[in-house]
Amino acid sequence: MRMLGTLTRADLAETINRKMGLSRAESLQLVEAILRHMCQAMSNGENVKISGFGSFILRDKNERIGRNPKTGVEVPITPRRVLTFRASQLMKDRIQQADM
Amino acid sequence: MIRSQLLQAIGEENPGLRADEVEKVVDIFFDEITQRLAEGGRVELRGFGAFSTRHREAREGRNPRTGGKVHVPAKRVPYFKPGKEMRKRLNTDPE
């Protein structure tokens, strides 16, 4: 398999710039806007579902007792909201097919 | 929020773009991420999170209906780790 660097905002903007002919600045601004809107929705407690890609699902966790693994001291873990990603079947298939 | 609501929000902010252009931008965005994962790479979006793939060993599974053994081959599965800033924002009340 080819060794690849890490894909970043700049790479996404570059592809939009190349494929659509929008300016680099506008392309980057659009990448930021997509992330900002998804982030805002999740901050408001909404799940985000992108068909063909996957779902970002929020889960509320209750307080539980944890332990400092180094000292063994028990500490309460505060209740918190966590984010999980469930990939769409399409994404799973594309990844599996690439390896065959 | 679903995909169509994301398209609408981006469209409203960018009156200079046609609806089909907004759609194409959003499609490229998610497609490039999937493509990179398929190629074995990772995607890092600071503040938002990082996408990567994880290896799953082959295992013997069971067909829950018939109880028969089935071989599940090794595979890669997508994984997302939320960024620090995102985790923080999820736990602060929106003003």
N, CA and C atoms of all chains as a GROMACS GRO file, in nm:
protein
  585
    1MET      N    1   0.084  -0.121   0.000
    1MET     CA    2   0.000   0.000   0.000
    1MET      C    3   0.087   0.125   0.000
    2ARG      N    4   0.048   0.224  -0.072
    2ARG     CA    5   0.122   0.350  -0.080
    2ARG      C    6   0.128   0.417   0.056
    3MET      N    7   0.242   0.475   0.092
    3MET     CA    8   0.248   0.551   0.216
    3MET      C    9   0.204   0.693   0.187
    4LEU      N   10   0.111   0.739   0.267
    4LEU     CA   11   0.052   0.869   0.242
    4LEU      C   12   0.072   0.959   0.362
    5GLY      N   13   0.082   1.088   0.335
    5GLY     CA   14   0.084   1.184   0.446
    5GLY      C   15  -0.056   1.198   0.500
    6THR      N   16  -0.071   1.285   0.595
    6THR     CA   17  -0.201   1.308   0.656
    6THR      C   18  -0.278   1.414   0.578
    7LEU      N   19  -0.402   1.384   0.549
    7LEU     CA   20  -0.488   1.479   0.478
    7LEU      C   21  -0.533   1.588   0.576
    8THR      N   22  -0.523   1.713   0.533
    8THR     CA   23  -0.558   1.826   0.620
    8THR      C   24  -0.659   1.918   0.552
    9ARG      N   25  -0.701   2.021   0.624
    9ARG     CA   26  -0.788   2.125   0.568
    9ARG      C   27  -0.732   2.180   0.436
   10ALA      N   28  -0.600   2.206   0.437
   10ALA     CA   29  -0.537   2.267   0.319
   10ALA      C   30  -0.550   2.174   0.198
   11ASP      N   31  -0.537   2.043   0.220
   11ASP     CA   32  -0.550   1.947   0.109
   11ASP      C   33  -0.692   1.945   0.056
   12LEU      N   34  -0.789   1.950   0.147
   12LEU     CA   35  -0.929   1.950   0.105
   12LEU      C   36  -0.960   2.075   0.024
   13ALA      N   37  -0.909   2.189   0.071
   13ALA     CA   38  -0.930   2.316  -0.001
   13ALA      C   39  -0.865   2.309  -0.139
   14GLU      N   40  -0.746   2.252  -0.145
   14GLU     CA   41  -0.673   2.239  -0.270
   14GLU      C   42  -0.753   2.158  -0.373
   15THR      N   43  -0.816   2.048  -0.327
   15THR     CA   44  -0.894   1.965  -0.418
   15THR      C   45  -1.018   2.040  -0.467
   16ILE      N   46  -1.081   2.116  -0.380
   16ILE     CA   47  -1.198   2.196  -0.419
   16ILE      C   48  -1.155   2.302  -0.522
   17ASN      N   49  -1.042   2.364  -0.493
   17ASN     CA   50  -0.986   2.464  -0.585
   17ASN      C   51  -0.959   2.404  -0.723
   18ARG      N   52  -0.901   2.285  -0.724
   18ARG     CA   53  -0.862   2.220  -0.850
   18ARG      C   54  -0.984   2.168  -0.926
   19LYS      N   55  -1.078   2.106  -0.855
   19LYS     CA   56  -1.190   2.044  -0.923
   19LYS      C   57  -1.301   2.141  -0.960
   20MET      N   58  -1.309   2.254  -0.890
   20MET     CA   59  -1.421   2.344  -0.913
   20MET      C   60  -1.380   2.481  -0.962
   21GLY      N   61  -1.252   2.510  -0.956
   21GLY     CA   62  -1.206   2.639  -1.004
   21GLY      C   63  -1.242   2.755  -0.912
   22LEU      N   64  -1.282   2.725  -0.788
   22LEU     CA   65  -1.303   2.834  -0.692
   22LEU      C   66  -1.165   2.877  -0.642
   23SER      N   67  -1.155   3.001  -0.594
   23SER     CA   68  -1.025   3.050  -0.548
   23SER      C   69  -0.979   2.969  -0.427
   24ARG      N   70  -0.849   2.974  -0.400
   24ARG     CA   71  -0.795   2.903  -0.285
   24ARG      C   72  -0.857   2.953  -0.156
   25ALA      N   73  -0.871   3.085  -0.146
   25ALA     CA   74  -0.927   3.145  -0.024
   25ALA      C   75  -1.071   3.099  -0.004
   26GLU      N   76  -1.148   3.103  -0.113
   26GLU     CA   77  -1.289   3.063  -0.102
   26GLU      C   78  -1.299   2.914  -0.070
   27SER      N   79  -1.214   2.834  -0.130
   27SER     CA   80  -1.216   2.689  -0.105
   27SER      C   81  -1.188   2.659   0.041
   28LEU      N   82  -1.089   2.728   0.097
   28LEU     CA   83  -1.054   2.706   0.237
   28LEU      C   84  -1.166   2.753   0.329
   29GLN      N   85  -1.227   2.864   0.292
   29GLN     CA   86  -1.338   2.918   0.371
   29GLN      C   87  -1.455   2.819   0.371
   30LEU      N   88  -1.477   2.750   0.259
   30LEU     CA   89  -1.586   2.651   0.251
   30LEU      C   90  -1.556   2.529   0.337
   31VAL      N   91  -1.431   2.486   0.337
   31VAL     CA   92  -1.391   2.373   0.423
   31VAL      C   93  -1.417   2.409   0.569
   32GLU      N   94  -1.375   2.529   0.607
   32GLU     CA   95  -1.396   2.575   0.745
   32GLU      C   96  -1.545   2.581   0.778
   33ALA      N   97  -1.625   2.627   0.680
   33ALA     CA   98  -1.769   2.642   0.703
   33ALA      C   99  -1.836   2.507   0.728
   34ILE      N  100  -1.796   2.405   0.651
   34ILE     CA  101  -1.854   2.272   0.670
   34ILE      C  102  -1.824   2.223   0.812
   35LEU      N  103  -1.698   2.237   0.855
   35LEU     CA  104  -1.659   2.191   0.988
   35LEU      C  105  -1.730   2.273   1.096
   36ARG      N  106  -1.740   2.403   1.074
   36ARG     CA  107  -1.802   2.491   1.174
   36ARG      C  108  -1.949   2.455   1.193
   37HIS      N  109  -2.021   2.431   1.083
   37HIS     CA  110  -2.163   2.398   1.095
   37HIS      C  111  -2.184   2.263   1.164
   38MET      N  112  -2.101   2.166   1.132
   38MET     CA  113  -2.116   2.035   1.197
   38MET      C  114  -2.084   2.049   1.346
   39CYS      N  115  -1.978   2.123   1.376
   39CYS     CA  116  -1.936   2.143   1.514
   39CYS      C  117  -2.044   2.215   1.594
   40GLN      N  118  -2.104   2.317   1.531
   40GLN     CA  119  -2.210   2.394   1.598
   40GLN      C  120  -2.330   2.305   1.630
   41ALA      N  121  -2.370   2.225   1.533
   41ALA     CA  122  -2.485   2.137   1.554
   41ALA      C  123  -2.459   2.043   1.672
   42MET      N  124  -2.338   1.987   1.676
   42MET     CA  125  -2.306   1.893   1.784
   42MET      C  126  -2.296   1.965   1.918
   43SER      N  127  -2.244   2.088   1.917
   43SER     CA  128  -2.239   2.165   2.041
   43SER      C  129  -2.378   2.192   2.094
   44ASN      N  130  -2.476   2.201   2.004
   44ASN     CA  131  -2.615   2.221   2.044
   44ASN      C  132  -2.683   2.090   2.080
   45GLY      N  133  -2.608   1.982   2.082
   45GLY     CA  134  -2.664   1.855   2.123
   45GLY      C  135  -2.728   1.775   2.010
   46GLU      N  136  -2.704   1.818   1.885
   46GLU     CA  137  -2.763   1.746   1.770
   46GLU      C  138  -2.665   1.642   1.717
   47ASN      N  139  -2.716   1.525   1.680
   47ASN     CA  140  -2.636   1.430   1.603
   47ASN      C  141  -2.622   1.484   1.461
   48VAL      N  142  -2.515   1.445   1.394
   48VAL     CA  143  -2.497   1.488   1.255
   48VAL      C  144  -2.491   1.364   1.167
   49LYS      N  145  -2.582   1.356   1.070
   49LYS     CA  146  -2.587   1.240   0.981
   49LYS      C  147  -2.561   1.281   0.838
   50ILE      N  148  -2.453   1.230   0.782
   50ILE     CA  149  -2.418   1.261   0.644
   50ILE      C  150  -2.434   1.132   0.564
   51SER      N  151  -2.539   1.123   0.484
   51SER     CA  152  -2.566   0.998   0.412
   51SER      C  153  -2.450   0.967   0.318
   52GLY      N  154  -2.411   0.842   0.313
   52GLY     CA  155  -2.299   0.800   0.230
   52GLY      C  156  -2.166   0.812   0.300
   53PHE      N  157  -2.163   0.883   0.412
   53PHE     CA  158  -2.038   0.903   0.486
   53PHE      C  159  -2.046   0.838   0.624
   54GLY      N  160  -2.136   0.889   0.708
   54GLY     CA  161  -2.150   0.831   0.840
   54GLY      C  162  -2.225   0.924   0.934
   55SER      N  163  -2.239   0.882   1.059
   55SER     CA  164  -2.311   0.962   1.158
   55SER      C  165  -2.221   0.992   1.276
   56PHE      N  166  -2.230   1.116   1.323
   56PHE     CA  167  -2.164   1.157   1.447
   56PHE      C  168  -2.271   1.155   1.555
   57ILE      N  169  -2.252   1.067   1.653
   57ILE     CA  170  -2.356   1.044   1.752
   57ILE      C  171  -2.307   1.084   1.891
   58LEU      N  172  -2.389   1.164   1.959
   58LEU     CA  173  -2.355   1.210   2.093
   58LEU      C  174  -2.410   1.112   2.196
   59ARG      N  175  -2.331   1.086   2.298
   59ARG     CA  176  -2.378   0.999   2.406
   59ARG      C  177  -2.348   1.065   2.539
   60ASP      N  178  -2.446   1.061   2.628
   60ASP     CA  179  -2.426   1.118   2.762
   60ASP      C  180  -2.386   1.008   2.857
   61LYS      N  181  -2.275   1.031   2.925
   61LYS     CA  182  -2.226   0.930   3.020
   61LYS      C  183  -2.246   0.979   3.162
   62ASN      N  184  -2.292   0.890   3.247
   62ASN     CA  185  -2.310   0.923   3.388
   62ASN      C  186  -2.177   0.929   3.461
   63GLU      N  187  -2.182   0.985   3.581
   63GLU     CA  188  -2.062   0.985   3.665
   63GLU      C  189  -2.027   0.840   3.701
   64ARG      N  190  -1.898   0.809   3.704
   64ARG     CA  191  -1.858   0.676   3.749
   64ARG      C  192  -1.727   0.690   3.824
   65ILE      N  193  -1.694   0.585   3.895
   65ILE     CA  194  -1.571   0.589   3.973
   65ILE      C  195  -1.457   0.532   3.890
   66GLY      N  196  -1.354   0.612   3.875
   66GLY     CA  197  -1.235   0.566   3.803
   66GLY      C  198  -1.121   0.550   3.902
   67ARG      N  199  -1.009   0.511   3.852
   67ARG     CA  200  -0.893   0.489   3.938
   67ARG      C  201  -0.771   0.543   3.865
   68ASN      N  202  -0.691   0.616   3.935
   68ASN     CA  203  -0.564   0.660   3.877
   68ASN      C  204  -0.476   0.537   3.862
   69PRO      N  205  -0.446   0.499   3.737
   69PRO     CA  206  -0.376   0.371   3.716
   69PRO      C  207  -0.238   0.370   3.780
   70LYS      N  208  -0.181   0.488   3.801
   70LYS     CA  209  -0.046   0.494   3.856
   70LYS      C  210  -0.048   0.478   4.008
   71THR      N  211  -0.141   0.548   4.072
   71THR     CA  212  -0.141   0.549   4.219
   71THR      C  213  -0.246   0.456   4.279
   72GLY      N  214  -0.345   0.416   4.196
   72GLY     CA  215  -0.450   0.329   4.246
   72GLY      C  216  -0.556   0.404   4.325
   73VAL      N  217  -0.544   0.537   4.331
   73VAL     CA  218  -0.641   0.616   4.406
   73VAL      C  219  -0.772   0.628   4.328
   74GLU      N  220  -0.884   0.608   4.395
   74GLU     CA  221  -1.014   0.621   4.329
   74GLU      C  222  -1.049   0.769   4.310
   75VAL      N  223  -1.094   0.802   4.189
   75VAL     CA  224  -1.138   0.940   4.163
   75VAL      C  225  -1.268   0.935   4.085
   76PRO      N  226  -1.361   1.026   4.116
   76PRO     CA  227  -1.486   1.028   4.039
   76PRO      C  228  -1.461   1.083   3.899
   77ILE      N  229  -1.519   1.018   3.797
   77ILE     CA  230  -1.514   1.071   3.661
   77ILE      C  231  -1.645   1.144   3.639
   78THR      N  232  -1.637   1.272   3.614
   78THR     CA  233  -1.757   1.356   3.605
   78THR      C  234  -1.844   1.314   3.488
   79PRO      N  235  -1.977   1.336   3.498
   79PRO     CA  236  -2.064   1.305   3.384
   79PRO      C  237  -2.022   1.387   3.263
   80ARG      N  238  -2.029   1.330   3.146
   80ARG     CA  239  -1.984   1.404   3.029
   80ARG      C  240  -2.054   1.356   2.904
   81ARG      N  241  -2.047   1.441   2.801
   81ARG     CA  242  -2.102   1.406   2.671
   81ARG      C  243  -1.987   1.367   2.579
   82VAL      N  244  -1.998   1.250   2.518
   82VAL     CA  245  -1.892   1.206   2.428
   82VAL      C  246  -1.946   1.188   2.286
   83LEU      N  247  -1.856   1.191   2.191
   83LEU     CA  248  -1.892   1.184   2.050
   83LEU      C  249  -1.838   1.056   1.989
   84THR      N  250  -1.924   0.980   1.923
   84THR     CA  251  -1.876   0.862   1.852
   84THR      C  252  -1.912   0.876   1.704
   85PHE      N  253  -1.834   0.812   1.620
   85PHE     CA  254  -1.859   0.816   1.476
   85PHE      C  255  -1.898   0.677   1.430
   86ARG      N  256  -2.009   0.667   1.358
   86ARG     CA  257  -2.048   0.540   1.297
   86ARG      C  258  -2.037   0.556   1.147
   87ALA      N  259  -1.943   0.487   1.087
   87ALA     CA  260  -1.922   0.499   0.943
   87ALA      C  261  -2.039   0.435   0.869
   88SER      N  262  -2.073   0.490   0.753
   88SER     CA  263  -2.178   0.431   0.670
   88SER      C  264  -2.128   0.301   0.609
   89GLN      N  265  -2.222   0.216   0.567
   89GLN     CA  266  -2.184   0.092   0.501
   89GLN      C  267  -2.101   0.122   0.377
   90LEU      N  268  -2.135   0.232   0.308
   90LEU     CA  269  -2.062   0.272   0.186
   90LEU      C  270  -1.915   0.296   0.217
   91MET      N  271  -1.888   0.369   0.327
   91MET     CA  272  -1.749   0.396   0.362
   91MET      C  273  -1.677   0.265   0.399
   92LYS      N  274  -1.742   0.180   0.477
   92LYS     CA  275  -1.681   0.053   0.515
   92LYS      C  276  -1.647  -0.030   0.391
   93ASP      N  277  -1.742  -0.032   0.297
   93ASP     CA  278  -1.720  -0.109   0.173
   93ASP      C  279  -1.603  -0.052   0.093
   94ARG      N  280  -1.596   0.080   0.084
   94ARG     CA  281  -1.488   0.141   0.005
   94ARG      C  282  -1.352   0.109   0.065
   95ILE      N  283  -1.344   0.105   0.197
   95ILE     CA  284  -1.217   0.075   0.263
   95ILE      C  285  -1.181  -0.073   0.243
   96GLN      N  286  -1.282  -0.159   0.256
   96GLN     CA  287  -1.254  -0.302   0.240
   96GLN      C  288  -1.216  -0.337   0.096
   97GLN      N  289  -1.287  -0.273   0.002
   97GLN     CA  290  -1.259  -0.302  -0.139
   97GLN      C  291  -1.119  -0.258  -0.179
   98ALA      N  292  -1.074  -0.148  -0.118
   98ALA     CA  293  -0.941  -0.096  -0.151
   98ALA      C  294  -0.832  -0.196  -0.114
   99ASP      N  295  -0.859  -0.283  -0.016
   99ASP     CA  296  -0.758  -0.378   0.031
   99ASP      C  297  -0.761  -0.509  -0.046
  100MET      N  298  -0.859  -0.526  -0.135
  100MET     CA  299  -0.871  -0.655  -0.204
  100MET      C  300  -0.799  -0.658  -0.337
  101MET      N  301  -2.866   1.724   1.268
  101MET     CA  302  -2.839   1.784   1.137
  101MET      C  303  -2.815   1.672   1.036
  102ILE      N  304  -2.878   1.684   0.922
  102ILE     CA  305  -2.852   1.588   0.815
  102ILE      C  306  -2.789   1.661   0.696
  103ARG      N  307  -2.743   1.583   0.599
  103ARG     CA  308  -2.668   1.638   0.487
  103ARG      C  309  -2.738   1.757   0.421
  104SER      N  310  -2.870   1.743   0.398
  104SER     CA  311  -2.942   1.850   0.328
  104SER      C  312  -2.944   1.980   0.409
  105GLN      N  313  -2.945   1.968   0.542
  105GLN     CA  314  -2.942   2.089   0.625
  105GLN      C  315  -2.805   2.155   0.621
  106LEU      N  316  -2.703   2.073   0.610
  106LEU     CA  317  -2.567   2.126   0.596
  106LEU      C  318  -2.556   2.202   0.463
  107LEU      N  319  -2.609   2.141   0.357
  107LEU     CA  320  -2.606   2.206   0.224
  107LEU      C  321  -2.677   2.341   0.231
  108GLN      N  322  -2.791   2.343   0.299
  108GLN     CA  323  -2.869   2.466   0.308
  108GLN      C  324  -2.792   2.576   0.382
  109ALA      N  325  -2.731   2.537   0.494
  109ALA     CA  326  -2.655   2.634   0.574
  109ALA      C  327  -2.539   2.692   0.493
  110ILE      N  328  -2.468   2.608   0.422
  110ILE     CA  329  -2.354   2.655   0.341
  110ILE      C  330  -2.405   2.744   0.227
  111GLY      N  331  -2.516   2.704   0.167
  111GLY     CA  332  -2.573   2.781   0.057
  111GLY      C  333  -2.615   2.921   0.101
  112GLU      N  334  -2.676   2.929   0.218
  112GLU     CA  335  -2.721   3.061   0.268
  112GLU      C  336  -2.605   3.154   0.294
  113GLU      N  337  -2.494   3.097   0.338
  113GLU     CA  338  -2.375   3.180   0.368
  113GLU      C  339  -2.299   3.218   0.242
  114ASN      N  340  -2.326   3.145   0.133
  114ASN     CA  341  -2.250   3.169   0.009
  114ASN      C  342  -2.344   3.192  -0.108
  115PRO      N  343  -2.411   3.311  -0.108
  115PRO     CA  344  -2.511   3.337  -0.212
  115PRO      C  345  -2.451   3.337  -0.353
  116GLY      N  346  -2.318   3.350  -0.362
  116GLY     CA  347  -2.254   3.350  -0.493
  116GLY      C  348  -2.244   3.212  -0.556
  117LEU      N  349  -2.272   3.107  -0.477
  117LEU     CA  350  -2.262   2.971  -0.529
  117LEU      C  351  -2.400   2.916  -0.562
  118ARG      N  352  -2.410   2.844  -0.674
  118ARG     CA  353  -2.536   2.775  -0.708
  118ARG      C  354  -2.551   2.652  -0.619
  119ALA      N  355  -2.674   2.605  -0.608
  119ALA     CA  356  -2.702   2.489  -0.522
  119ALA      C  357  -2.619   2.369  -0.565
  120ASP      N  358  -2.604   2.348  -0.696
  120ASP     CA  359  -2.529   2.230  -0.741
  120ASP      C  360  -2.380   2.246  -0.711
  121GLU      N  361  -2.333   2.371  -0.703
  121GLU     CA  362  -2.192   2.392  -0.667
  121GLU      C  363  -2.169   2.364  -0.518
  122VAL      N  364  -2.264   2.408  -0.436
  122VAL     CA  365  -2.255   2.380  -0.292
  122VAL      C  366  -2.252   2.230  -0.270
  123GLU      N  367  -2.339   2.160  -0.341
  123GLU     CA  368  -2.348   2.016  -0.327
  123GLU      C  369  -2.215   1.950  -0.366
  124LYS      N  370  -2.156   2.001  -0.474
  124LYS     CA  371  -2.031   1.941  -0.521
  124LYS      C  372  -1.918   1.963  -0.420
  125VAL      N  373  -1.914   2.084  -0.362
  125VAL     CA  374  -1.811   2.114  -0.261
  125VAL      C  375  -1.823   2.016  -0.144
  126VAL      N  376  -1.946   1.998  -0.095
  126VAL     CA  377  -1.968   1.911   0.020
  126VAL      C  378  -1.936   1.766  -0.016
  127ASP      N  379  -1.973   1.725  -0.138
  127ASP     CA  380  -1.941   1.589  -0.183
  127ASP      C  381  -1.790   1.567  -0.190
  128ILE      N  382  -1.717   1.665  -0.244
  128ILE     CA  383  -1.571   1.653  -0.254
  128ILE      C  384  -1.512   1.638  -0.114
  129PHE      N  385  -1.560   1.722  -0.023
  129PHE     CA  386  -1.511   1.719   0.116
  129PHE      C  387  -1.519   1.578   0.176
  130PHE      N  388  -1.638   1.517   0.173
  130PHE     CA  389  -1.654   1.386   0.237
  130PHE      C  390  -1.590   1.274   0.154
  131ASP      N  391  -1.591   1.292   0.023
  131ASP     CA  392  -1.531   1.192  -0.065
  131ASP      C  393  -1.381   1.182  -0.048
  132GLU      N  394  -1.316   1.297  -0.033
  132GLU     CA  395  -1.170   1.299  -0.017
  132GLU      C  396  -1.129   1.231   0.113
  133ILE      N  397  -1.209   1.251   0.216
  133ILE     CA  398  -1.180   1.188   0.345
  133ILE      C  399  -1.189   1.035   0.330
  134THR      N  400  -1.301   0.989   0.272
  134THR     CA  401  -1.319   0.844   0.253
  134THR      C  402  -1.208   0.787   0.167
  135GLN      N  403  -1.173   0.859   0.060
  135GLN     CA  404  -1.071   0.814  -0.033
  135GLN      C  405  -0.936   0.796   0.037
  136ARG      N  406  -0.902   0.893   0.121
  136ARG     CA  407  -0.774   0.885   0.189
  136ARG      C  408  -0.770   0.766   0.286
  137LEU      N  409  -0.883   0.743   0.352
  137LEU     CA  410  -0.890   0.628   0.443
  137LEU      C  411  -0.879   0.498   0.365
  138ALA      N  412  -0.945   0.492   0.249
  138ALA     CA  413  -0.940   0.373   0.166
  138ALA      C  414  -0.795   0.345   0.123
  139GLU      N  415  -0.720   0.453   0.095
  139GLU     CA  416  -0.582   0.437   0.050
  139GLU      C  417  -0.486   0.403   0.164
  140GLY      N  418  -0.540   0.398   0.285
  140GLY     CA  419  -0.455   0.361   0.398
  140GLY      C  420  -0.400   0.479   0.476
  141GLY      N  421  -0.441   0.600   0.440
  141GLY     CA  422  -0.390   0.719   0.508
  141GLY      C  423  -0.480   0.765   0.621
  142ARG      N  424  -0.445   0.879   0.679
  142ARG     CA  425  -0.531   0.935   0.783
  142ARG      C  426  -0.566   1.080   0.753
  143VAL      N  427  -0.663   1.131   0.825
  143VAL     CA  428  -0.714   1.267   0.801
  143VAL      C  429  -0.717   1.340   0.933
  144GLU      N  430  -0.652   1.455   0.939
  144GLU     CA  431  -0.647   1.528   1.065
  144GLU      C  432  -0.706   1.666   1.047
  145LEU      N  433  -0.815   1.693   1.117
  145LEU     CA  434  -0.880   1.823   1.109
  145LEU      C  435  -0.874   1.886   1.248
  146ARG      N  436  -0.771   1.966   1.270
  146ARG     CA  437  -0.744   2.025   1.401
  146ARG      C  438  -0.868   2.090   1.462
  147GLY      N  439  -0.892   2.059   1.586
  147GLY     CA  440  -1.007   2.119   1.655
  147GLY      C  441  -1.131   2.035   1.637
  148PHE      N  442  -1.141   1.966   1.522
  148PHE     CA  443  -1.259   1.884   1.495
  148PHE      C  444  -1.231   1.739   1.537
  149GLY      N  445  -1.130   1.681   1.476
  149GLY     CA  446  -1.095   1.543   1.510
  149GLY      C  447  -1.013   1.479   1.400
  150ALA      N  448  -0.982   1.352   1.418
  150ALA     CA  449  -0.898   1.282   1.322
  150ALA      C  450  -0.963   1.149   1.282
  151PHE      N  451  -0.959   1.122   1.151
  151PHE     CA  452  -1.009   0.995   1.098
  151PHE      C  453  -0.890   0.906   1.065
  152SER      N  454  -0.904   0.777   1.099
  152SER     CA  455  -0.801   0.681   1.062
  152SER      C  456  -0.870   0.546   1.044
  153THR      N  457  -0.792   0.443   1.015
  153THR     CA  458  -0.852   0.310   1.009
  153THR      C  459  -0.778   0.219   1.106
  154ARG      N  460  -0.849   0.121   1.157
  154ARG     CA  461  -0.789   0.025   1.250
  154ARG      C  462  -0.803  -0.115   1.195
  155HIS      N  463  -0.702  -0.193   1.225
  155HIS     CA  464  -0.699  -0.330   1.176
  155HIS      C  465  -0.782  -0.421   1.267
  156ARG      N  466  -0.862  -0.507   1.207
  156ARG     CA  467  -0.934  -0.609   1.283
  156ARG      C  468  -0.887  -0.746   1.236
  157GLU      N  469  -0.842  -0.829   1.331
  157GLU     CA  470  -0.796  -0.963   1.296
  157GLU      C  471  -0.911  -1.049   1.244
  158ALA      N  472  -0.877  -1.148   1.164
  158ALA     CA  473  -0.978  -1.245   1.120
  158ALA      C  474  -1.029  -1.321   1.242
  159ARG      N  475  -1.153  -1.362   1.239
  159ARG     CA  476  -1.206  -1.437   1.354
  159ARG      C  477  -1.315  -1.532   1.305
  160GLU      N  478  -1.346  -1.630   1.392
  160GLU     CA  479  -1.457  -1.720   1.362
  160GLU      C  480  -1.583  -1.660   1.424
  161GLY      N  481  -1.679  -1.629   1.338
  161GLY     CA  482  -1.803  -1.573   1.389
  161GLY      C  483  -1.913  -1.677   1.382
  162ARG      N  484  -2.031  -1.636   1.422
  162ARG     CA  485  -2.147  -1.726   1.418
  162ARG      C  486  -2.259  -1.655   1.344
  163ASN      N  487  -2.327  -1.731   1.262
  163ASN     CA  488  -2.450  -1.679   1.203
  163ASN      C  489  -2.556  -1.683   1.313
  164PRO      N  490  -2.605  -1.565   1.356
  164PRO     CA  491  -2.695  -1.565   1.471
  164PRO      C  492  -2.826  -1.639   1.441
  165ARG      N  493  -2.861  -1.650   1.316
  165ARG     CA  494  -2.987  -1.718   1.284
  165ARG      C  495  -2.974  -1.870   1.286
  166THR      N  496  -2.866  -1.920   1.224
  166THR     CA  497  -2.852  -2.065   1.212
  166THR      C  498  -2.757  -2.123   1.315
  167GLY      N  499  -2.676  -2.036   1.377
  167GLY     CA  500  -2.578  -2.085   1.472
  167GLY      C  501  -2.455  -2.144   1.407
  168GLY      N  502  -2.454  -2.147   1.272
  168GLY     CA  503  -2.339  -2.204   1.201
  168GLY      C  504  -2.217  -2.114   1.211
  169LYS      N  505  -2.099  -2.177   1.207
  169LYS     CA  506  -1.974  -2.101   1.212
  169LYS      C  507  -1.951  -2.031   1.078
  170VAL      N  508  -1.902  -1.907   1.084
  170VAL     CA  509  -1.860  -1.839   0.962
  170VAL      C  510  -1.724  -1.776   0.985
  171HIS      N  511  -1.642  -1.776   0.880
  171HIS     CA  512  -1.511  -1.714   0.891
  171HIS      C  513  -1.525  -1.566   0.858
  172VAL      N  514  -1.483  -1.478   0.951
  172VAL     CA  515  -1.482  -1.335   0.924
  172VAL      C  516  -1.338  -1.295   0.894
  173PRO      N  517  -1.308  -1.254   0.770
  173PRO     CA  518  -1.169  -1.225   0.735
  173PRO      C  519  -1.118  -1.098   0.803
  174ALA      N  520  -0.986  -1.083   0.812
  174ALA     CA  521  -0.925  -0.961   0.866
  174ALA      C  522  -0.970  -0.843   0.782
  175LYS      N  523  -0.984  -0.728   0.844
  175LYS     CA  524  -1.025  -0.610   0.768
  175LYS      C  525  -0.984  -0.483   0.838
  176ARG      N  526  -0.995  -0.371   0.765
  176ARG     CA  527  -0.972  -0.240   0.826
  176ARG      C  528  -1.108  -0.174   0.846
  177VAL      N  529  -1.124  -0.110   0.962
  177VAL     CA  530  -1.248  -0.038   0.988
  177VAL      C  531  -1.217   0.110   1.018
  178PRO      N  532  -1.308   0.199   0.974
  178PRO     CA  533  -1.284   0.341   0.999
  178PRO      C  534  -1.297   0.376   1.148
  179TYR      N  535  -1.220   0.475   1.191
  179TYR     CA  536  -1.220   0.518   1.330
  179TYR      C  537  -1.209   0.670   1.334
  180PHE      N  538  -1.284   0.731   1.427
  180PHE     CA  539  -1.278   0.877   1.443
  180PHE      C  540  -1.248   0.910   1.587
  181LYS      N  541  -1.151   0.998   1.608
  181LYS     CA  542  -1.121   1.045   1.743
  181LYS      C  543  -1.148   1.195   1.747
  182PRO      N  544  -1.244   1.236   1.828
  182PRO     CA  545  -1.276   1.379   1.835
  182PRO      C  546  -1.157   1.459   1.887
  183GLY      N  547  -1.141   1.582   1.837
  183GLY     CA  548  -1.032   1.669   1.881
  183GLY      C  549  -1.058   1.723   2.021
  184LYS      N  550  -0.952   1.776   2.080
  184LYS     CA  551  -0.960   1.829   2.215
  184LYS      C  552  -1.064   1.940   2.224
  185GLU      N  553  -1.057   2.032   2.128
  185GLU     CA  554  -1.147   2.147   2.129
  185GLU      C  555  -1.292   2.102   2.116
  186MET      N  556  -1.313   2.003   2.031
  186MET     CA  557  -1.449   1.950   2.010
  186MET      C  558  -1.501   1.888   2.140
  187ARG      N  559  -1.419   1.807   2.205
  187ARG     CA  560  -1.462   1.743   2.330
  187ARG      C  561  -1.499   1.848   2.434
  188LYS      N  562  -1.420   1.957   2.435
  188LYS     CA  563  -1.447   2.064   2.531
  188LYS      C  564  -1.581   2.132   2.499
  189ARG      N  565  -1.601   2.160   2.370
  189ARG     CA  566  -1.723   2.231   2.330
  189ARG      C  567  -1.849   2.150   2.359
  190LEU      N  568  -1.839   2.019   2.348
  190LEU     CA  569  -1.956   1.934   2.372
  190LEU      C  570  -1.999   1.940   2.517
  191ASN      N  571  -1.905   1.978   2.603
  191ASN     CA  572  -1.934   1.978   2.746
  191ASN      C  573  -1.948   2.118   2.806
  192THR      N  574  -1.962   2.218   2.717
  192THR     CA  575  -1.991   2.353   2.767
  192THR      C  576  -2.131   2.388   2.719
  193ASP      N  577  -2.208   2.451   2.806
  193ASP     CA  578  -2.343   2.491   2.767
  193ASP      C  579  -2.336   2.601   2.662
  194PRO      N  580  -2.413   2.588   2.554
  194PRO     CA  581  -2.415   2.694   2.454
  194PRO      C  582  -2.477   2.820   2.514
  195GLU      N  583  -2.413   2.935   2.490
  195GLU     CA  584  -2.465   3.060   2.547
  195GLU      C  585  -2.589   3.106   2.473
   0.00000   0.00000   0.00000
